[in-house]
Amino acid sequence: MNKVGVIVVAAGRGSRMRTAESKQYLELAGKPILVHTLELFEKIARIDSVVLVTGEEDVPRCESYAARYGLHKVSRVIAGGAERQDSVRSGLEALGADTQWVLVHDGVRPLVTEEQVVACLDKAIDTGAAVLAVPVKDTIKVVSEDGQIMSTPDRKSLWAIQTPQAFRFSLLKEAHEEAVRDGFLGTDDAMLVERAGHTVHVVEGDYANIKITTPEDLPWAEWLLGNRRGE
């Protein structure tokens, strides 16, 4: 039987949100953003356990959320590291070696759907590694440090990568261990797996799966959630 674990990363302080409260704890439709995210994984039957990685000072608060909102799949709440990569590595250790498949998800992406999560997981089971992504809408430019446009990549080949990102557990763990040995810091988990020589496949997601990062994202998320609920 394939045991599936999820690492929800919620250790960031979110300075771009310009609020005293960390972005993952801001309210969205009456609940913390993070709770919406965790509730989604709670209801997916194929998910066995969730490890929540947060700031050390926020561990008690997150443990209370798990109890208050009936988040029974949250098996552990642990403190993250200095970088997101460190937090994911700690999450892998907390899940344990009996996990066959792992999904890594941003705590501030509460609008991903069950269908998208399952599609990403299924693709990973078929191939070893998969990520949700959407084609970019804008023209992308490569710009030098002094602000000069250097080149314009073909937009047809550019995708904006989202989460969850799903992997064979052993593959992601080995990729993280290799990155530590080499002193390499990546921007997402797929980058570490690519660097280790493995192909990562894309599953087309949805533009509504936004990462709530800046002040204008929150009312947009409120509207998207209300529209989904038919409000």
C-alpha angles and dihedrals in degrees: 000000000000111000111208122201132184128211111203110196114209105147099110124111095214102218091176090067089065094215131123089233121070111256095243091062097049114112122259114183092339099314135079112270089239092056091056088053094049093046090059092058091042091063098046106099095207093059112092104181143000128211113200115206114198142149115299092243091051099053094096092048092051092047088054090051090054091053097041097048098038096247095166095164091064096100097172140013111202138175117258130225136249093278133033089247090058090050093052091048090053088049091054090053091049094051093058135220095282089075113101100183131029134192121199115205137176113245089221096058098087096154101067111119132230090243092056093047092050093046091052092047093049092051090051091050088052097045110015098248135039139162136194113243143158130215111259115252099199130067108259122216130196104226129193123232090261093054102261120139108242102178145341115231118215104269092212090072097045123097130177108230120225136174150294097068112188129203145163100268095233091049095054093043092052091047090053092047091051091050091052092050091051097041090239122158117196132189096233140005094256088061091058092049092048089049090053089059102260128128117243118204127214124229113195110244133179134277088230090069091091128170107231101227111132133043094259091056094069100063088042090054090048090054094046092050093047091048090051090052092047094245 
